[in-house]
Structures are given as structure tokens and as C-alpha cells.
Amino acid sequence: MVQNDSTLHKKYLLLQQKLKDKNYTDALGEGLILLESAQKKNEQKMVILLTYFLGEVFEKTDNNIDAMKYYKKSYAEILKSRSKFNSTDQYLKSSFNDVSLAERLIKIGGLFHKLEKKDSAKVFYNKIINLESLNKEIEAIQAKAYSNLSFIFQVDNNFSSAEEYSLKAIDIHRKYNNSTSLASAHINLGNIYVLKGEYEEAKKIYNKGLKYIKYDKGERATKFKEDLYYNLAYALYMLKDYKAYEYQELSYSIKDSVREENNKTKLAAILAKYDVNVAKRMVQQEEALKREKVINQKQKAQRNTWILGISSFFVIVLLVFLLNQYKLRQKNLGLELSKQELMQQQKMEKIKAESQIRILNATLDGKESERKQIAETLHDSVSALLSSANLHLQACKKQFNGTTPIEVDKSQSIINEASQKIRDLSHTLVSSILLKFGLSYAIKDISEKFSNSQLRIDYETRYIKRYDQGFEIKLYNIIQEFVNNILKHSKASYAKITLVEKKNRLHLIIEDDGQGFDKTQIPKKDGLGINQIDARIQMMQGKFNIDTGKGKGTVITIELPVFEKEAVTFS
């Protein structure tokens, strides 16, 4: 067997660079072509490499089903090649050892885990664990498999198995002195003890995990520190240790610094994405070039006219014929110029409309993100500070032998009132019920909150689960806006909210028996109204329709593709 085709190998290295540069479209298209070429040439090594590469591209673009298909192909090709080994196949044998198998098995198991197919994930994780030829690389992958199995058993409340696998992962990381992975594994182990209610043991484990990354300032270590401080704060809180608030503040300070860096990156991306002026200048330049071309054609036609004029002295009949041809050409050129101008004007209007939609959605996204951030700050930081102050006052009261001063009681009363107002304001900005329990409970909360003696709001939700948080917030805001419109304008006595998931799409119906309205007047309304909701739904790749008229009530239907909540795995 030839070792490999050098041309294919060079192209494969260029594809790797495109994947590194996040140029996923070119990487996918060229990768599929290169795979077909490798299969025709029977280049088995390149087929194994390219199928794994395509799995990576699909995984990076959140296409988990296709990613799994190509990872499985790569895994199957390795098994096929290993079954045919002979004395002349040492090159292929050395290229794809148990490390390559383990890399593909952890990818397949991880994707099953993301897709919430736990039994299938367990099968592939156990295949990794059962690999016999051990070395540092394989054991590192086995540690990931142990951690992920531990997480699956935690979810199933099988704490003994969860602890067993977590400890096996820790043993491997300790063997190779991998401090960052040891910290991650101790988060997993500490969480098991928290779930069991053994907070003192969880406290010891979290503190041990912090020691491993005390001086590490890398990105992964920073994230693990935030999680360790937060989880340690919770364990101390359950132990009624006042140091809980100190560790909670450390966690929040890390979270805020990371969030600030992320916000800077997102702002730069938004500015680049919605630079309308750049797009407008490009269209104007294109229009100028086309006009210049038409003018040049016109000038050329005029030169031809002079030639024909001179020729007319010699052939009168030819002059008449050519003169008529010239007039016809001039007319066509004028029509072509008018057509070009109309097309450019239509293109400009289309770009302007699309840009306005994108800018509007970017603005709404920014507002929702800002409201969520303010709500989190009020709930997580300000409420924590008020709770801390209340605890200190409670401790202070114990220092008095006898009657507590009235000022202390009044201070506690004020703090309690402030805490309640903070919670109410946080819920107003972003529904805490939505964040904690999802759309079904949030819709139930809306219907119960706004129903009264004059208006009854019913609701119905079927097959609704948790989705991507940003997607849930956008849909909740849309529902809330239409309910507000019913309360303000419809004069209805009955309304109903229906939300159903069918074939990976959400179907929302909001109807009322009110006075309805004239749809032709919609463009004249301002504020976060129907036009802006329509723009938002377009950006979410959904469908939107309003059936209404004066005196006939209103039925609003919305259909949206589901944005799945990404499953979390420990690694």
C-alpha cells in the first residue's frame, strides 16, 4: 500500500488551517470533494483523516447528527483497516493506534450525551474504558469518559457509581499531575456530595480543587475557579457559615471580569456585522461602474453616427437605413439605462430594509442582554449584600443581653422591604420563573397574573421542554408584548395562549374575543409593536400571521424553529 498521496496530504493540511480560521463553509465544501477523491484512489489513511475532519466541521457548526455520522465512519474505517493488517501494513498500523480509536469514541459518546441518549453514550464511554493498550494520551481520554459517566449517574441519582467514576478520573489526572483537570474533577466530585447533602465533605473537596489552580491564570482555570468559589459558597451557606458570602463575591468578581471581556468581543462583532454604510458604499460603487459602462456605449454609438453621416454622401439609401438603426439603438440604450437605474434602486431599498431589520434585532438583543445582566446583578449581587447585612444584624441582636434596640429591628425591617423590592424589580426585568423553569411555567404565570374579573386568560402548553435561554427570553418577550396589547387595547373578556412543539418547531397561538383592529394601520404604530415583532421573527427564521378585523377579535399565529438547549458535559 502506498503511504499516502502527497497532493491529497497537502490539501488536507490546508483544510486544517481553514478549520482553525473558522472558515467552515470552505472547509466543508472542499473537505467533501477531497474525501471523494481519496475514496476513488483507495487512500485509506486519508479517508480516515477526512471523515474525522468533516465530523469536526459539522460539530463546530452545531450539526450534531451529521457530525456523529462522519465520526462513526472514521471509527469504522479504522476497525476495517486493523482487521486487514499484515506485514506490509505497518505504516497504516502505526498511524491509527488505540489513541485514534479513543479520540473517535469520546467524540461519538459526547454527541450521544448532548443529544440526551444516555444509554448510547454509556456504550461508547465503556468502550474507551475497556481499551487495553494504555498510555498517557489514552488515559487522558479515559479520564474524560469516567467524568462524563459520573455526570450521567449524578442525573440518575446513582451517587455511588457517580462517585466511583469521579474518583477514577481523579486518579488518572493525579498520575500525570494535570492540575487544571484535577480542579475540574473535584468540582464534579464535590457536586456529588452536595446532592447527597454532605456539605462538610463537599467543602473539603472544593477547597482541595482550588489548591490545584491557585496560581493558574489560564482561561479554563479561571472558569473552574469561578465554579469552585460559587459551589463552595453554597456548601458554606448550607452549613450556616458566614464565609459563604465572601466566596460568593469572589465567584461574582471572576464572572463579571469574564463577562466584560465577552461583551467587548460581542460589541465588535455586532459593529462589523451591521456596518450598513460599507454595504451602501459597495452598491454605489457598483452602480457608478455600470453607469460608466452605459455612457461609454452611448459615446461609441455617437461616433458611429458621424461615420454614417459621412457615408451618407455616397449612398443615400444606406444613410436612411443606418439612421433608423441608430435611432432604434439610442432608444434601447435609454431603456437599458432606465432599467439599470430601477434595478439599483430596488437593490438599495432591499439592503436598506434588511439592514434596518438587523439593526433593530441587534438593538433588541442588546436590550434583552442588558435587562438580563441588570436582573442578575440585582438578584445575585445586591440581594446577596442585603441578605448579608440582615445576617450581620441578626448576629448583632444576639450580643444584647435583654431588649434589642428598636433601631436594629427597624433596620432589619427596612432591609427586608428593600430585598422584596429588589426581587420584584429583578422579576420585572427578566422573569425569574422563565429562567428557572422555562416557557411552560412562565406562560402559566402570565395567565394567572393578568386574569381578573373582566378578563380571563387561559393557557395550554404541550411537549414543551427547556430550550436555549436566549431563545426562551425572545419568545417570552413576544408573548408578553401581545398580552399587554390585549390588556390595553382589545376590550376582550376572554383570551388564550397556546404553545405546542411539533417536529422540532414551536407553534404559538394567541387569541382573544376583543374588538379587533384594522391591519392596514399597523405601519403607523410606534414602539415595540407588531412591525418590530415581525422583524424579530424574521431574524429567528420563523413565520408570523395576524387574523383580525374591527369587531371580530384577533388570532395571532407564530411558528419558529426550535433552538435547543446545549447539554453540558464535564471534561
Order of alpha helices (4+ residues) and beta strands (2+ residues): alpha-alpha-alpha-alpha-alpha-alpha-alpha-alpha-alpha-alpha-alpha-alpha-alpha-alpha-alpha-alpha-alpha-alpha-alpha-beta-alpha-beta-beta-alpha-beta-beta
